[in-house]
Amino acid sequence: METKHGNLFGEFCRYVALQIMGMIGLSCYILADTFFIAQRLGRVGLAALNIVIPAFTVMNAVAMMLGMGGGARYMLRMSCGEERKGSEVFMHCLRTVGVLSAVLVVMGVGCPAFVARLLGADSETLSMTTTYLRMIWLFSPFFMLNNVLQGFLRNDGAPHLSMAAMLTGSFANILLDWVFLYPLDMGIFGAVLATCSAPVISIGVMSVHFLRRKNRFHLCRTKFEIREAVRICTVGGSAFITEISNGVVIFVFNMLLQEQAGNTGVAAYGVIANLAIVLIAIFNGTAQGMQPLVSRSAAENDRAASGALLRYGIITVLGVFAVLFTCICIWTAPVTAIFNSEHDPHLQTLAEQGMRLYFSGMVFAGINILAATFLACTERIFASNLLSLLRGLLVIVPMAILLGKFAGLTGIWLAFPLTEASCFVGTLISLKRPRSGEGNAS
């Protein structure tokens, strides 16, 4: 499809491919963490890692909201020729990062053990969980700033640099994981130190955009406006709800599995949840990659371009799911064995049974994630946030509790696909409704 900006499909492929590559790199370092911890620290280390994920998710959710929402608002301003206002959007995001990360740093110093217990750590996992929590909160300014800068670079004509930054940070983390856990034998502290190094390195790569003076957004004096901050958070609300809900779901699943299968059940879910991160990362990469293009077409009220982008995104999701789900079904046992360093037969059985059931819902999850971002970028904020809230919290939590009570572990694994399938119906209804306010830059 040709637009006044050129070949829309070509633009889609470039933006989405770069973002997917970056997100795959990001998910690979999460998998590397899981692999190295499982190999070096065993079942207890794997359980501790999964217990701490909800806390990490809260921090990441805020950062994604600011990166996605701020980037979309920035693109809207720039499309209307309001460069000064675009820089003001950036400043609002920076100030919000400063305040929120300061709170997390204080928590990292003052109460990581208390929060670890709230998340479900017991005497066996408490020490490792506390160490991991403390470090990620102390490095929260870097994690949050990294997400915000990536969002703005994607919307500032530098998706390639955003991708390069994610990949460089991710591969550096994988290398440092090995160095800290094996030659230096630093235990869980080494694993989390490697993780915390990734955003620092990524920010260093993105600084090239500023050193070359390619950036159209700058530091500037501006009065902090609550209304603008709310708009940024509202547009990025679907990303926030999706990410924060992931943390809540993991917490609930951990509690249910702890009750039914102990730390072995939590460890089995750790394998499934971390593998799921790869697929979710690709779906998020597709949504985030097309976001600048959808925001631009919305600002220009080009509904034909918006519709074409949505179709391209859905085709991408379907193709990715078909390939990866087939691979998972064929190689479930060997993939699970990679993370089962202690060769625990109970862990192997739980993870294998859960993986096929859990991953069957990924096709609906991918389309739901894509639709939530599309709706937000086309000014259908309420529908976007409601969809994210339903699939991420309001449906899956009670469904997991009820199915877990009546169908045991099988019911818990089925809660995810049944939730995504039911919310897919809402997605179809939302996408068919007419837009309102598209192109409104206010």
C-alpha positions as CSV (number, residue, x, y, z in Angstrom):
1,M,0.0,0.0,0.0
2,E,1.4,3.4,-1.0
3,T,1.0,6.5,1.2
4,K,2.4,10.0,1.1
5,H,5.2,8.6,3.2
6,G,6.1,5.8,0.8
7,N,5.5,2.1,0.9
8,L,3.5,1.4,4.1
9,F,4.1,-2.4,4.1
10,G,7.9,-1.7,3.7
11,E,7.8,0.7,6.6
12,F,5.8,-1.8,8.7
13,C,8.3,-4.6,8.0
14,R,11.3,-2.4,8.9
15,Y,9.8,-1.0,12.1
16,V,8.3,-4.3,13.3
17,A,11.3,-6.5,12.3
18,L,13.7,-4.2,14.2
19,Q,11.5,-4.1,17.3
20,I,10.9,-7.9,17.2
21,M,14.7,-8.5,17.0
22,G,15.2,-6.2,19.9
23,M,12.5,-7.9,22.0
24,I,13.8,-11.3,21.1
25,G,17.2,-10.2,22.4
26,L,15.5,-8.9,25.5
27,S,13.6,-12.2,26.1
28,C,16.8,-14.2,25.3
29,Y,18.6,-12.6,28.2
30,I,15.6,-13.4,30.5
31,L,15.9,-17.0,29.3
32,A,19.6,-16.9,29.9
33,D,19.0,-15.8,33.4
34,T,16.6,-18.7,33.9
35,F,19.0,-21.1,32.3
36,F,22.1,-20.1,34.2
37,I,20.2,-19.9,37.5
38,A,18.5,-23.3,36.9
39,Q,21.9,-24.9,36.1
40,R,23.9,-23.2,38.8
41,L,21.4,-22.8,41.7
42,G,18.9,-25.5,40.9
43,R,15.2,-25.7,41.8
44,V,15.4,-23.2,44.7
45,G,17.1,-20.6,42.5
46,L,14.5,-21.1,39.8
47,A,11.7,-20.7,42.3
48,A,13.2,-17.6,43.8
49,L,13.5,-16.0,40.3
50,N,9.8,-16.7,39.6
51,I,8.8,-15.3,43.0
52,V,10.5,-12.0,42.3
53,I,9.1,-11.5,38.7
54,P,5.9,-9.7,39.9
55,A,8.0,-7.0,41.6
56,F,10.2,-6.6,38.5
57,T,7.0,-6.5,36.4
58,V,5.6,-3.5,38.4
59,M,8.7,-1.5,37.7
60,N,8.7,-2.5,34.1
61,A,5.0,-1.8,33.7
62,V,5.5,1.8,34.7
63,A,8.4,2.2,32.4
64,M,6.6,0.7,29.4
65,M,3.6,2.9,30.0
66,L,5.8,6.0,29.9
67,G,7.8,4.8,26.9
68,M,4.7,3.8,24.9
69,G,2.5,6.6,26.0
70,G,5.2,9.3,25.8
71,G,6.3,8.1,22.4
72,A,2.8,8.1,21.0
73,R,2.1,11.6,22.4
74,Y,5.5,12.8,21.1
75,M,4.7,11.4,17.6
76,L,1.3,13.1,17.7
77,R,2.9,16.5,18.6
78,M,5.6,16.2,15.9
79,S,3.0,15.2,13.2
80,C,1.2,18.5,14.0
81,G,4.5,20.4,13.7
82,E,4.7,21.2,17.5
83,E,8.4,20.3,18.2
84,R,8.5,22.3,21.4
85,K,5.5,20.4,22.8
86,G,7.2,17.2,21.7
87,S,10.2,18.0,23.9
88,E,7.8,18.9,26.8
89,V,6.3,15.4,26.5
90,F,9.8,14.0,27.0
91,M,10.4,16.2,30.0
92,H,7.2,15.0,31.6
93,C,8.3,11.4,31.2
94,L,11.8,12.1,32.7
95,R,10.4,13.8,35.7
96,T,7.9,10.9,36.3
97,V,10.8,8.4,36.0
98,G,12.8,10.4,38.6
99,V,10.1,10.5,41.2
100,L,9.0,6.8,40.8
101,S,12.5,5.4,40.6
102,A,13.4,7.3,43.8
103,V,10.6,5.5,45.6
104,L,11.8,2.1,44.4
105,V,15.4,2.9,45.4
106,V,14.3,3.7,48.9
107,M,12.3,0.4,49.0
108,G,15.4,-1.5,47.8
109,V,17.4,-0.1,50.7
110,G,14.7,-0.4,53.3
111,C,12.4,-3.4,52.9
112,P,13.3,-6.0,50.3
113,A,13.0,-8.9,52.7
114,F,9.5,-7.8,53.9
115,V,8.3,-7.6,50.3
116,A,9.9,-10.9,49.5
117,R,7.8,-12.5,52.2
118,L,4.7,-10.8,50.8
119,L,5.5,-12.3,47.4
120,G,5.5,-15.8,48.8
121,A,9.2,-16.5,49.7
122,D,9.6,-19.0,52.4
123,S,12.7,-19.9,54.5
124,E,14.1,-21.9,51.5
125,T,13.9,-19.1,49.0
126,L,14.0,-15.9,51.1
127,S,17.7,-15.1,50.9
128,M,17.9,-15.3,47.1
129,T,14.6,-13.5,46.6
130,T,15.7,-10.6,48.9
131,T,19.0,-10.2,47.1
132,Y,17.3,-10.1,43.7
133,L,14.7,-7.6,44.8
134,R,17.2,-5.2,46.4
135,M,19.4,-5.0,43.3
136,I,16.6,-4.5,40.7
137,W,15.1,-1.7,42.8
138,L,18.5,0.0,43.3
139,F,19.0,0.0,39.5
140,S,15.4,1.0,38.8
141,P,16.4,4.5,37.4
142,F,18.3,2.7,34.6
143,F,15.6,0.2,33.9
144,M,12.9,2.9,33.6
145,L,15.0,5.4,31.7
146,N,16.0,2.6,29.2
147,N,12.3,1.9,28.4
148,V,11.4,5.6,28.0
149,L,14.4,6.3,25.7
150,Q,13.5,3.3,23.5
151,G,10.0,4.5,23.1
152,F,11.1,8.0,22.1
153,L,13.8,6.7,19.7
154,R,11.3,4.5,17.9
155,N,9.1,7.6,17.3
156,D,12.1,9.8,16.5
157,G,13.1,7.9,13.3
158,A,15.7,5.7,15.0
159,P,14.1,2.2,15.4
160,H,17.3,0.6,14.3
161,L,19.2,2.2,17.2
162,S,16.5,1.3,19.7
163,M,16.9,-2.3,18.4
164,A,20.7,-2.2,18.6
165,A,20.5,-0.9,22.2
166,M,18.2,-3.8,23.3
167,L,20.4,-6.4,21.6
168,T,23.7,-5.1,22.9
169,G,22.3,-4.9,26.5
170,S,20.8,-8.4,26.2
171,F,23.9,-10.1,24.8
172,A,26.1,-8.3,27.3
173,N,23.8,-9.7,30.1
174,I,24.1,-13.2,28.8
175,L,27.9,-13.0,28.7
176,L,28.0,-11.4,32.2
177,D,25.6,-14.1,33.5
178,W,28.2,-16.8,32.6
179,V,31.1,-14.8,33.9
180,F,29.5,-14.0,37.3
181,L,27.9,-17.4,37.9
182,Y,30.7,-19.7,36.7
183,P,34.3,-18.3,36.8
184,L,33.5,-15.8,39.6
185,D,30.9,-18.0,41.3
186,M,28.9,-15.0,42.7
187,G,25.6,-16.9,43.1
188,I,22.3,-15.1,42.8
189,F,24.0,-11.7,43.3
190,G,26.0,-12.4,40.1
191,A,22.9,-13.3,38.2
192,V,21.0,-10.1,39.2
193,L,24.1,-7.9,38.7
194,A,24.3,-9.1,35.1
195,T,20.6,-8.3,34.6
196,C,21.1,-4.8,36.1
197,S,24.0,-4.2,33.8
198,A,21.8,-4.6,30.7
199,P,19.9,-1.3,30.8
200,V,23.0,0.7,31.6
201,I,24.8,-0.7,28.5
202,S,21.6,-0.1,26.5
203,I,21.4,3.5,27.5
204,G,25.0,3.9,26.5
205,V,24.2,2.7,23.0
206,M,21.2,5.0,22.7
207,S,23.3,8.0,23.7
208,V,24.7,7.9,20.1
209,H,21.4,9.4,19.0
210,F,22.2,12.5,21.0
211,L,25.9,12.6,20.4
212,R,25.2,12.7,16.6
213,R,22.6,15.4,17.2
214,K,19.9,13.3,15.5
215,N,17.4,13.8,18.2
216,R,14.4,16.2,17.6
217,F,13.5,16.1,21.3
218,H,15.6,17.9,23.9
219,L,15.9,18.9,27.5
220,C,13.9,22.0,28.1
221,R,12.3,24.1,30.8
222,T,8.7,23.4,31.2
223,K,6.1,23.5,33.9
224,F,4.9,20.1,35.0
225,E,1.3,19.7,34.0
226,I,-0.8,17.0,35.6
227,R,-3.1,16.9,32.6
228,E,-0.2,16.1,30.2
229,A,1.1,13.4,32.5
230,V,-2.3,11.9,32.7
231,R,-2.6,11.8,28.9
232,I,0.8,10.1,28.6
233,C,-0.2,7.5,31.2
234,T,-3.6,7.1,29.6
235,V,-2.3,6.4,26.1
236,G,0.3,4.0,27.6
237,G,-2.3,2.5,29.9
238,S,-2.8,-0.7,27.9
239,A,1.0,-1.5,28.1
240,F,0.9,-0.7,31.8
241,I,-2.1,-2.9,32.5
242,T,-0.8,-5.7,30.4
243,E,2.6,-5.7,32.1
244,I,1.3,-5.2,35.7
245,S,-1.3,-7.8,35.2
246,N,1.4,-10.3,34.2
247,G,3.0,-9.7,37.6
248,V,-0.3,-10.2,39.4
249,V,-1.1,-13.4,37.4
250,I,2.4,-14.8,38.2
251,F,1.8,-14.0,41.9
252,V,-1.6,-15.7,41.9
253,F,-0.3,-18.7,40.0
254,N,2.7,-19.0,42.3
255,M,0.3,-19.1,45.3
256,L,-2.0,-21.7,43.8
257,L,0.9,-23.9,42.6
258,Q,2.7,-23.5,45.9
259,E,-0.4,-24.8,47.6
260,Q,-0.9,-27.8,45.2
261,A,2.7,-28.8,44.3
262,G,5.1,-26.8,46.6
263,N,8.3,-25.1,45.3
264,T,8.5,-27.7,42.6
265,G,5.2,-26.5,41.1
266,V,6.5,-22.9,41.3
267,A,9.7,-23.9,39.6
268,A,7.7,-25.7,36.8
269,Y,5.7,-22.6,36.3
270,G,9.0,-20.6,36.2
271,V,10.0,-22.7,33.1
272,I,6.7,-22.1,31.4
273,A,6.4,-18.4,32.3
274,N,9.9,-17.6,31.1
275,L,9.4,-19.4,27.8
276,A,6.1,-17.6,27.4
277,I,8.1,-14.3,27.7
278,V,9.7,-15.1,24.3
279,L,6.3,-15.3,22.5
280,I,4.9,-12.3,24.4
281,A,8.0,-10.4,23.6
282,I,7.5,-11.0,19.9
283,F,3.9,-10.0,20.1
284,N,4.8,-6.8,22.1
285,G,7.5,-6.2,19.5
286,T,5.0,-6.3,16.7
287,A,2.6,-4.0,18.6
288,Q,5.4,-1.5,19.6
289,G,7.0,-1.6,16.2
290,M,3.8,-0.6,14.4
291,Q,2.9,2.0,17.1
292,P,4.7,5.0,15.5
293,L,3.1,4.2,12.2
294,V,-0.4,3.8,13.6
295,S,0.0,7.0,15.7
296,R,1.1,8.9,12.6
297,S,-1.8,7.6,10.5
298,A,-4.2,8.5,13.4
299,A,-2.8,12.0,13.6
300,E,-3.4,12.3,9.8
301,N,-6.8,10.7,10.0
302,D,-5.7,8.1,7.4
303,R,-8.0,5.2,8.3
304,A,-7.0,3.2,5.3
305,A,-3.4,3.1,6.5
306,S,-4.5,2.3,10.0
307,G,-6.6,-0.7,8.8
308,A,-3.8,-2.0,6.7
309,L,-1.3,-1.8,9.6
310,L,-3.7,-3.8,11.8
311,R,-4.0,-6.5,9.1
312,Y,-0.3,-6.7,8.7
313,G,0.1,-7.0,12.5
314,I,-2.5,-9.8,12.8
315,I,-0.9,-11.8,10.0
316,T,2.5,-11.5,11.7
317,V,1.0,-12.7,15.0
318,L,-0.7,-15.7,13.3
319,G,2.5,-16.7,11.5
320,V,4.7,-16.4,14.6
321,F,2.3,-18.5,16.7
322,A,2.0,-21.2,14.1
323,V,5.8,-21.7,13.9
324,L,6.6,-21.5,17.6
325,F,3.7,-23.4,18.9
326,T,4.5,-26.3,16.6
327,C,8.1,-26.2,17.8
328,I,6.9,-26.3,21.4
329,C,4.6,-29.2,20.9
330,I,7.4,-31.2,19.2
331,W,10.2,-30.4,21.6
332,T,8.4,-30.0,24.9
333,A,10.5,-32.6,26.8
334,P,14.0,-31.6,25.7
335,V,13.2,-27.9,26.2
336,T,11.9,-28.5,29.7
337,A,15.0,-30.7,30.5
338,I,17.3,-27.8,29.7
339,F,16.0,-26.0,32.8
340,N,15.7,-29.1,34.9
341,S,19.4,-29.3,36.0
342,E,18.6,-31.6,38.9
343,H,16.7,-34.0,36.7
344,D,13.7,-33.9,39.0
345,P,11.0,-36.2,37.4
346,H,8.2,-34.4,39.1
347,L,9.3,-31.0,37.8
348,Q,9.7,-32.4,34.3
349,T,6.2,-33.9,34.3
350,L,4.6,-30.8,35.7
351,A,6.3,-28.5,33.2
352,E,5.6,-30.7,30.2
353,Q,1.9,-31.1,31.0
354,G,1.5,-27.4,31.7
355,M,3.4,-26.1,28.7
356,R,1.1,-27.5,26.0
357,L,-2.1,-26.4,27.7
358,Y,-0.8,-22.9,28.6
359,F,0.7,-22.1,25.2
360,S,-2.4,-23.0,23.4
361,G,-3.8,-19.6,24.3
362,M,-0.9,-17.6,22.9
363,V,-2.6,-17.0,19.5
364,F,-5.4,-15.1,21.2
365,A,-3.0,-13.3,23.5
366,G,-1.0,-12.0,20.6
367,I,-4.0,-10.6,18.8
368,N,-5.4,-9.1,22.1
369,I,-2.0,-7.4,22.8
370,L,-1.9,-6.0,19.2
371,A,-5.5,-4.8,19.4
372,A,-5.0,-3.0,22.7
373,T,-2.1,-1.0,21.3
374,F,-3.9,-0.3,18.1
375,L,-7.0,1.0,20.0
376,A,-4.9,3.2,22.2
377,C,-3.1,4.7,19.2
378,T,-6.4,5.4,17.5
379,E,-7.8,7.3,20.5
380,R,-10.0,4.5,21.7
381,I,-8.4,4.6,25.1
382,F,-11.3,3.2,27.2
383,A,-11.7,0.1,25.0
384,S,-7.9,-0.4,25.0
385,N,-7.5,-0.2,28.8
386,L,-10.7,-2.3,29.4
387,L,-9.5,-5.1,27.1
388,S,-6.1,-5.1,28.9
389,L,-7.7,-5.1,32.3
390,L,-10.1,-7.9,31.4
391,R,-7.5,-10.2,30.0
392,G,-4.8,-9.4,32.5
393,L,-6.6,-9.3,35.7
394,L,-10.4,-9.3,36.0
395,V,-11.0,-12.6,34.1
396,I,-7.8,-14.7,34.6
397,V,-7.5,-14.3,38.4
398,P,-10.9,-15.6,39.3
399,M,-10.8,-18.2,36.5
400,A,-7.4,-19.5,37.8
401,I,-8.8,-19.7,41.4
402,L,-12.0,-21.5,40.4
403,L,-10.4,-23.9,37.9
404,G,-7.6,-24.6,40.3
405,K,-10.2,-25.5,43.0
406,F,-12.3,-27.8,40.8
407,A,-9.7,-29.2,38.2
408,G,-6.4,-29.0,40.1
409,L,-3.2,-28.3,38.2
410,T,-4.9,-28.8,34.8
411,G,-7.4,-26.1,35.7
412,I,-4.6,-23.7,36.6
413,W,-2.8,-24.3,33.3
414,L,-6.1,-23.9,31.3
415,A,-7.0,-20.6,33.0
416,F,-4.7,-18.6,30.6
417,P,-5.9,-19.9,27.2
418,L,-9.6,-19.8,28.3
419,T,-9.2,-16.2,29.5
420,E,-7.4,-15.1,26.3
421,A,-10.1,-16.8,24.1
422,S,-13.0,-15.2,25.9
423,C,-11.3,-11.7,25.8
424,F,-10.7,-12.2,22.0
425,V,-14.5,-11.9,21.6
426,G,-14.3,-8.4,23.2
427,T,-11.4,-7.6,20.9
428,L,-13.5,-8.3,17.8
429,I,-16.3,-6.1,19.1
430,S,-14.0,-3.2,20.0
431,L,-12.2,-3.2,16.6
432,K,-15.6,-3.1,14.8
433,R,-16.8,0.0,16.7
434,P,-16.2,3.4,15.1
435,R,-13.4,5.6,16.3
436,S,-13.7,8.9,18.0
437,G,-11.3,11.7,18.3
438,E,-8.8,10.3,15.8
439,G,-6.2,12.9,14.9
440,N,-7.0,15.1,17.9
441,A,-3.8,16.5,19.2
442,S,-5.2,18.2,22.2
